[in-house]
């Protein structure tokens, strides 16, 4: 069974997930491989865990819950890391999520709203609500300058309504690096 290696997993690593059965509508509309994002935390009392934004509200999830999903064959996980962050910045991002992003209601996004995200990709306004990617990235905006924030596009413009596709684009642009092979092992 694949297990997270907590000695190499770092706070503020980004979990990119793909449901095998569910999530197909999200992936099709966004044109993405993944359909979910979450954040790795170094929680003040729980230790290494996941800050997850799912209905009905965001919560802390033990790593073992994702290990079970993977073992059942129902989920694919990739772990992406923002380049050039200090350990101090990583912990500040983790602390921010722990104290400001847990318990946030999950909005009713719906496929119609996702079509807006996909085809009006650079809306000049922010859509209300904290869905998975938006709540995952919220602490980065609070801690990092815009030039180092993964929500910022390579052209320097801040993406106001990020989705799993946004994160895939940051991976391709080299803003994120895939560290899955370093942090997930049999």
N, C-alpha and C positions, 0 to 999 in steps of 0.2 A: 504494500500500500504506500502511495506517495505521502510523505510527511513534510511539513515545513521544518526547515532547519533554523531554529531560533538564534543560533549563533551567527548566522549570516543575514537573516532578515533584519531590516532596519526600520525604525519609525519613519513614517511618511512615504514608505514604498506604496505603490499603487497596485491594487489587485484589479486585474482586468479579467472578467469572467464571461463564459459562454455557456448558457443552458443548452443541453443537447435537444431536449423536447420543447421547452418553452423558449420565449424570446425571439422566435423566428420573425414575427411581425416587426419587432424593433430592429433587428438586423437588416431585414429587407428594406424597410423605409429609410434607415440611415445609410445603407450601403456599407455596413461594417461587419467584421468578423465577430466582435464581442458585443454583448448587450448589457453589461453591468460593470460598474466600478465601485470600489471600496478602498479604504485606507488602512494600512498597517499602523497600529498604535503601540506605544510603550506606556500602557495605562498605569496610573499611580498606585493602584492596588491589585489589578488583574495581571499586570505584566504585559507580555506581547499578546495582542489580540487584534481583532478587526473592527474598525468603525464602519458599520454597514448601514446604508440608507435604503430601506425597503418599506413597503406598506406594512403596518399603518404608520410607523415612525422609525427614525434612525435609532440604532442600538449598538451595544457592544456584543460581538460574537466571538466565541472561542475558535481558535484555529482548527480544532478537531471537527467543528461543524462543516467546514469546507473540505477537510480531508475525507470525511464521510461522503459528501456529495461527489467528490472525485472518484472515490473507491466504488461507488454504486454505478459509475459510468455515466452519470447524469450531468457532469459539469467539467469544463476545461478551464484551467486557471493559468494565467500568465502574471508575472510580477514585474512591474516596470519601476525604474528608479530615476528620479530627477537627478541629472548630473550636477556636480560641483556644489553640493550642499554640505554644510558642516554638520557634525553630530549635534551641536547646539541648536542649529536651525531645525533639524529633524525633530528634536525633542520639543521645541517650541510649537511646531506644527501639530505634533501629537497632543500636547497639552491643550492647545487651542481647540482641537476637535473634541477632546474629552470634556471640556468645560462649556463649549458653545454650540456644538453641532449634534449632540445626542438628544433624543427626544423630540426631534423636529418632525412635524407631520410630513408624510410623503404626499405630494400633490397627485391629483388625478391627471396624469399626463395624456394618456390615450394616443391611439395611432394617428388621429387627425392632427393633434398638436405636433406629433413627430414629423408629419409631412411639412409643417411650417418650418421646423428646425432644419430639415433637409433641403428644402427648396428656397427658403428665404434665409440662407445660411448666415448672413451677417446682419441680423436685425439690429437697428440702431437703438433698441431699447431692450431692457432685461425682462424676460418673462418671469412672473412671480412663481415662487415655490422652490423647494430644495430637493430635486430628484437626485439619483445616485451620483452622477458625475459632478453635478454642481455642488453638492454637499461635500463630496470628496475633495474638491479643489478649493472650497471656501477658506480653509485655514492657510493655504499657500498664499492667497491674496492678502491675508492679515499679517503674514510674517515676512514674506519675500518682496523685494522691489519688483515692479512690473517687468523689468528686463529679465528677471530670472524666474518669473512665475510661469508654470506650465500652461496656464490659461491664456497666456499671451501668444499670439500667432507669430510665426517667424518674421512677418513683416512689421512686427512691433505693435499691432493692434490687439487690444484685449478682447477675447472671445466672451461675449456676455452670456451666452446660453450653451455651455459646453455639453457634449454628449459623448458616449463611448467612441464614436467616430473621431471626435476631437482628439482624444487620447491616442488613438491609432495614428492620427496625423502627426502628433508630437513625437511619437516613436520613430516614424519615417523621417522626420526632420532632424532627428538626433538630439532633441531636447530631453527625451527619455531614453533609457537603455533597458533592454530586456535582461533581467537577472534571474529568470526562472530557473535555469539550470544550476545556479548557485544556491538557491533557497528552497527548492523542492527536490527531495530524494526518495528513492525506494529503500 
